[in-house]
Amino acid sequence: MAGTKEIRTKIKSVQNTRKITKAMEMVAASKMRKAQDRMRASRPYSDKVRNIAAHMGGANPEYRHPFLIKRETIRNAGLILVTTDKGLCGGLNTNVLRAVTMKLKELDTAGVGVHCTAIGSKGLQFFTRIGANLVSQAVQLGDKPQMEKLIGAIKAQLDAYTKGEVDAVHVAYSRFINTMKQEPVIEQLLPLAAERLVQSDAEKHAYGWDYIYEPGAKEVVDELLVRYVEALVYQAVAENMASEQSARMVAMKAASDNAKNVIGELQLVYNKTRQAAITKELAEIVGGAAAV
């Protein structure tokens, strides 16, 4: 059995660790609220762009943007993986990477090549480790998603789709459900699925106006759909960041609770060891006195 000094050292070490995890839990809780507010604030913009894109797409049947045309054969596919830059957030990254691994195996079985884009350091490390065909990346995004940091990585995939180098683009991220639940999802980004651009009767009535295009319908639709796809990726990053802070807060709370339990168990062992040492000393004193 370890001596009292070693047990005291162990208790002190666990206490210091608990202080760190408790502080990280509080920081994550603060950032989580801001990330959730940011995520919810971006949803109305995405909905508005979607409605305008749906209405304009239906108002110009003579022109079909490449983003709306489904290709007969898929030879290559693009995959945008959104992960975190930091760890200590439970199984958040593990779950989405497991889903991506299954998707890659599925595409490989079908003989489809994959062009990968990593948003977040963990995704970049994953693609580097498996030797994937990495075409673009964006890391060190900070606590707030910024479009100027994302647009370069996104544009590489959009240009590849427009040129015909890839026939479909998917995005993988962790969707925020609530503080305790984050769901890994892989969605088709391009071609834009028909259900994404479906309008309800109320939306059709609300967006029932006609447009005057300047300089022309083609230029406006082209620009709008690019902005719409960028908004979808931005929303995915915002959802992933909200999921990250929630998962980190829960993970750090669990770590703090576990540290508290370990300290209690070590304290009990320390007390027993100390009591045994005192009893042994008393026995030795009594034995010595009896011998005299």
C-alpha positions as CSV (number, residue, x, y, z in Angstrom):
1,M,0.0,0.0,0.0
2,A,1.3,3.5,-0.8
3,G,2.5,5.7,2.0
4,T,0.6,8.7,3.3
5,K,3.0,11.1,1.5
6,E,2.3,9.5,-1.9
7,I,-1.4,9.6,-1.3
8,R,-1.3,13.3,-0.3
9,T,0.6,14.1,-3.4
10,K,-2.0,12.2,-5.5
11,I,-4.8,14.1,-3.8
12,K,-3.1,17.4,-4.5
13,S,-2.6,16.5,-8.1
14,V,-6.3,15.5,-8.6
15,Q,-7.4,18.7,-6.9
16,N,-5.3,20.8,-9.3
17,T,-6.8,18.9,-12.2
18,R,-10.3,19.5,-10.9
19,K,-9.6,23.2,-10.6
20,I,-8.7,23.3,-14.3
21,T,-11.7,21.2,-15.5
22,K,-14.0,23.4,-13.4
23,A,-12.6,26.6,-14.9
24,M,-12.9,25.1,-18.4
25,E,-16.5,24.1,-17.7
26,M,-17.4,27.7,-16.7
27,V,-15.6,29.1,-19.8
28,A,-17.4,26.7,-22.1
29,A,-20.8,27.5,-20.5
30,S,-20.2,31.2,-21.2
31,K,-19.1,30.6,-24.8
32,M,-21.9,28.1,-25.3
33,R,-24.6,30.7,-24.8
34,K,-22.9,33.1,-27.2
35,A,-22.5,30.3,-29.8
36,Q,-26.1,29.3,-29.5
37,D,-27.3,32.9,-29.9
38,R,-25.0,33.2,-33.0
39,M,-26.3,30.0,-34.5
40,R,-29.9,30.9,-34.0
41,A,-29.3,34.4,-35.3
42,S,-27.9,33.0,-38.6
43,R,-31.0,30.8,-39.3
44,P,-33.3,33.7,-40.5
45,Y,-30.7,34.8,-43.0
46,S,-30.4,31.2,-44.4
47,D,-34.2,31.0,-44.6
48,K,-34.5,34.3,-46.4
49,V,-31.9,33.5,-48.9
50,R,-33.5,30.1,-49.5
51,N,-36.9,31.6,-50.2
52,I,-35.5,34.2,-52.6
53,A,-33.4,31.5,-54.4
54,A,-36.5,29.3,-54.6
55,H,-38.7,32.0,-56.0
56,M,-36.1,33.3,-58.5
57,G,-35.3,29.8,-59.6
58,G,-39.0,29.2,-60.4
59,A,-39.4,32.6,-62.0
60,N,-36.7,31.8,-64.6
61,P,-37.4,28.3,-66.0
62,E,-35.4,29.1,-69.2
63,Y,-32.1,29.2,-67.2
64,R,-31.0,26.4,-64.9
65,H,-27.9,27.1,-62.8
66,P,-25.4,24.2,-62.6
67,F,-26.0,24.0,-58.9
68,L,-29.5,22.9,-59.6
69,I,-28.8,20.2,-62.2
70,K,-28.4,16.7,-61.0
71,R,-25.8,14.7,-62.9
72,E,-26.4,11.3,-64.3
73,T,-23.1,9.7,-63.2
74,I,-21.1,10.5,-60.1
75,R,-17.4,9.9,-60.8
76,N,-16.0,12.2,-58.1
77,A,-17.5,13.7,-55.0
78,G,-16.5,16.6,-52.8
79,L,-16.7,16.3,-49.0
80,I,-16.5,19.3,-46.6
81,L,-15.8,18.1,-43.1
82,V,-16.5,20.5,-40.2
83,T,-14.7,19.7,-36.9
84,T,-13.3,21.6,-34.0
85,D,-9.8,23.1,-33.6
86,K,-9.4,21.9,-30.0
87,G,-10.1,18.7,-28.2
88,L,-11.6,18.0,-24.7
89,C,-15.2,18.0,-26.1
90,G,-16.2,14.4,-25.4
91,G,-17.0,12.3,-28.4
92,L,-18.1,15.1,-30.6
93,N,-15.3,14.8,-33.2
94,T,-15.2,11.0,-32.9
95,N,-18.9,10.6,-33.8
96,V,-18.7,12.8,-36.9
97,L,-15.4,11.2,-38.0
98,R,-16.9,7.8,-37.6
99,A,-19.8,8.9,-39.9
100,V,-17.3,10.3,-42.4
101,T,-15.3,7.1,-42.4
102,M,-18.4,5.1,-43.3
103,K,-19.3,7.6,-46.1
104,L,-15.8,7.3,-47.5
105,K,-16.0,3.5,-47.5
106,E,-19.4,3.7,-49.2
107,L,-18.0,6.0,-51.9
108,D,-14.9,3.9,-52.3
109,T,-17.0,0.8,-52.8
110,A,-19.0,2.6,-55.5
111,G,-15.7,3.6,-57.2
112,V,-16.2,7.3,-56.6
113,G,-13.2,9.5,-56.0
114,V,-13.3,12.0,-53.1
115,H,-12.0,15.6,-53.0
116,C,-11.8,16.6,-49.3
117,T,-12.0,20.0,-47.6
118,A,-11.2,20.2,-43.9
119,I,-12.7,23.0,-41.7
120,G,-11.1,22.6,-38.3
121,S,-7.8,21.2,-37.1
122,K,-9.2,17.8,-36.1
123,G,-10.6,17.2,-39.5
124,L,-7.3,18.2,-41.1
125,Q,-5.4,15.7,-38.9
126,F,-7.9,13.0,-39.8
127,F,-7.6,13.5,-43.6
128,T,-3.8,13.7,-43.3
129,R,-3.7,10.5,-41.3
130,I,-5.7,8.5,-43.8
131,G,-4.0,10.0,-46.8
132,A,-7.1,11.6,-48.3
133,N,-7.1,13.9,-51.4
134,L,-7.1,17.2,-49.6
135,V,-8.0,20.2,-51.9
136,S,-8.5,23.0,-49.3
137,Q,-8.6,23.7,-45.6
138,A,-9.5,26.3,-43.1
139,V,-8.3,26.0,-39.5
140,Q,-7.9,28.2,-36.4
141,L,-11.4,29.7,-36.8
142,G,-11.6,31.0,-33.3
143,D,-14.8,31.2,-31.2
144,K,-16.8,33.0,-33.9
145,P,-17.2,31.8,-37.5
146,Q,-16.1,34.4,-40.0
147,M,-17.0,34.1,-43.7
148,E,-13.7,35.5,-44.9
149,K,-11.9,32.5,-43.3
150,L,-14.3,30.0,-44.8
151,I,-14.8,31.4,-48.3
152,G,-11.5,30.2,-49.8
153,A,-12.0,26.6,-48.7
154,I,-15.7,26.6,-49.9
155,K,-14.8,28.2,-53.2
156,A,-12.4,25.4,-54.1
157,Q,-15.3,22.9,-53.9
158,L,-17.7,25.2,-55.7
159,D,-15.2,25.8,-58.6
160,A,-14.5,22.0,-58.8
161,Y,-18.3,21.4,-59.1
162,T,-18.8,24.1,-61.7
163,K,-15.9,22.7,-63.8
164,G,-17.2,19.2,-63.6
165,E,-14.3,17.9,-61.6
166,V,-16.8,16.7,-58.9
167,D,-20.4,15.7,-59.5
168,A,-21.7,16.1,-56.0
169,V,-20.6,17.9,-52.8
170,H,-21.5,16.8,-49.2
171,V,-21.0,18.6,-45.9
172,A,-20.4,16.7,-42.6
173,Y,-20.8,18.4,-39.2
174,S,-22.3,18.1,-35.8
175,R,-25.9,19.5,-35.7
176,F,-26.9,21.1,-32.4
177,I,-30.0,19.5,-30.9
178,N,-29.7,20.7,-27.3
179,T,-27.1,21.1,-24.6
180,M,-27.0,17.3,-24.0
181,K,-27.3,16.1,-27.6
182,Q,-25.3,16.8,-30.7
183,E,-26.0,14.8,-33.8
184,P,-23.4,14.0,-36.5
185,V,-24.9,14.5,-40.0
186,I,-23.8,14.3,-43.6
187,E,-25.9,16.4,-46.0
188,Q,-25.8,16.8,-49.7
189,L,-24.7,20.4,-50.5
190,L,-24.6,20.2,-54.3
191,P,-26.6,19.8,-56.4
192,L,-29.1,21.6,-54.3
193,A,-31.8,19.1,-53.3
194,A,-35.3,20.0,-54.4
195,E,-36.6,19.8,-50.9
196,R,-34.2,22.6,-49.8
197,L,-35.9,25.0,-52.3
198,V,-39.5,24.0,-51.7
199,Q,-41.7,26.9,-50.5
200,S,-44.8,26.5,-48.4
201,D,-48.0,28.2,-49.5
202,A,-47.4,31.0,-46.9
203,E,-43.9,31.6,-48.2
204,K,-45.2,31.6,-51.8
205,H,-47.7,34.3,-50.9
206,A,-45.1,36.3,-48.9
207,Y,-42.6,36.2,-51.8
208,G,-45.1,36.6,-54.6
209,W,-43.4,39.6,-56.2
210,D,-41.6,39.8,-59.5
211,Y,-38.0,41.0,-60.0
212,I,-36.2,43.5,-62.1
213,Y,-32.8,42.1,-62.8
214,E,-29.7,44.3,-63.1
215,P,-27.5,43.5,-65.0
216,G,-29.4,40.3,-65.9
217,A,-31.2,37.3,-64.5
218,K,-28.3,34.9,-65.1
219,E,-25.8,37.1,-63.2
220,V,-28.2,37.6,-60.3
221,V,-29.2,34.0,-60.0
222,D,-25.5,32.9,-60.3
223,E,-24.4,35.2,-57.5
224,L,-27.4,34.4,-55.3
225,L,-27.0,30.6,-55.4
226,V,-23.3,30.9,-54.5
227,R,-24.2,33.1,-51.5
228,Y,-26.9,30.5,-50.6
229,V,-24.4,27.6,-50.6
230,E,-21.9,29.7,-48.6
231,A,-24.7,30.4,-46.1
232,L,-25.4,26.7,-45.7
233,V,-21.7,26.0,-44.9
234,Y,-21.6,29.0,-42.5
235,Q,-24.7,27.6,-40.8
236,A,-23.0,24.2,-40.5
237,V,-19.9,25.8,-38.9
238,A,-22.1,27.8,-36.5
239,E,-24.0,24.6,-35.5
240,N,-20.7,22.8,-35.0
241,M,-19.3,25.5,-32.8
242,A,-22.5,25.6,-30.6
243,S,-22.2,21.8,-30.4
244,E,-18.5,22.0,-29.5
245,Q,-19.1,24.4,-26.5
246,S,-22.0,22.3,-25.3
247,A,-20.1,19.1,-25.5
248,R,-17.0,20.6,-23.8
249,M,-19.1,22.0,-21.0
250,V,-20.7,18.6,-20.4
251,A,-17.4,16.8,-20.7
252,M,-15.6,19.1,-18.2
253,K,-18.5,18.8,-15.8
254,A,-18.2,15.1,-15.9
255,A,-14.4,15.3,-15.4
256,S,-14.9,17.6,-12.4
257,D,-17.4,15.2,-10.9
258,N,-15.1,12.3,-11.5
259,A,-12.2,14.1,-9.9
260,K,-14.4,14.9,-6.8
261,N,-15.2,11.2,-6.5
262,V,-11.5,10.2,-6.9
263,I,-10.5,12.8,-4.2
264,G,-13.1,11.3,-1.8
265,E,-11.8,7.7,-2.4
266,L,-8.2,8.8,-2.0
267,Q,-9.1,10.7,1.2
268,L,-10.6,7.5,2.6
269,V,-7.5,5.5,1.7
270,Y,-5.3,8.2,3.2
271,N,-7.3,8.1,6.5
272,K,-7.1,4.3,6.6
273,T,-3.4,4.3,5.9
274,R,-2.8,7.0,8.5
275,Q,-4.9,5.1,11.1
276,A,-3.0,1.9,10.4
277,A,0.4,3.7,10.9
278,I,-0.8,5.2,14.2
279,T,-2.1,1.8,15.4
280,K,1.2,0.2,14.5
281,E,3.2,2.9,16.4
282,L,1.0,2.5,19.4
283,A,1.4,-1.3,19.3
284,E,5.2,-0.9,19.1
285,I,5.2,1.5,22.1
286,V,3.0,-0.8,24.1
287,G,5.1,-3.8,23.2
288,G,8.3,-2.0,24.2
289,A,6.8,-0.9,27.5
290,A,5.7,-4.5,28.2
291,A,9.2,-5.8,27.4
292,V,10.8,-3.4,29.9
